[in-house]
């Protein structure tokens, strides 16, 4: 199995190195490729239509499990700049970024954030929670990284990028404040966010709500029976009204939690579906970073208040 992966990776690298150089001349626009939709949205807000932005991962796609397709490799090869989240969010693409980084600009948007601001993983020492977009103030630093690298790529448009970045960062300040205020509407004893996997740790710390995910900070491992039982006990003891499913994670495990609570005579409902590691359809409000955060907060507040 491992050998096969190596052969596969080798084939990818040969493909990458043998492809034609980037084709920006064709429409005159620089090409920026991102992994997640959240990063894509940051690029769009700063660069507008002045560059061609492409997101590899669409709505409902789980970045922890995502493997690059042949089509993705072509897009990466043709890119002038590649952004990814980093902190092992794109768990199956690390080797591609490393190899690609030798021939072009490949940037992790989390790279300028000081380690002290990351949530350390309890399970894997030396690794950190990659879900940085759930604390809007932390995500601002990722957006600043995107801004910095766009200016480095395309200096001639610096003034335009500066103006857009300034405006977008201000709207993120307002968003951060709005999330704070919304969460206050939930009674203190109901401020517990139960989700399928542990994506909301930064959210909990930033906005003062206790967070429990059934799976760890990656979706690579399946939750066990004990994880389900522990979570059921926690919900029953605290009389929590609602739990949440996620658009990019299977709802099977969270359904087991709901059933377990019902068997103990505690009625818990599925409070709605949250956008965790992927946004909604790009053309909709939930398909923007700001819209995704607003929609999640509405769903959480409506179910728990
Ligand atoms: Zn995740």
Boltz pocket constraint, residues with backbone or C-beta under 6 A from the ligand:
constraints:
  - pocket:
      binder: B
      contacts: [[A, 64], [A, 131], [A, 197], [A, 198], [A, 199], [A, 217], [A, 218], [A, 219], [A, 276], [A, 277]]
      max_distance: 6.0
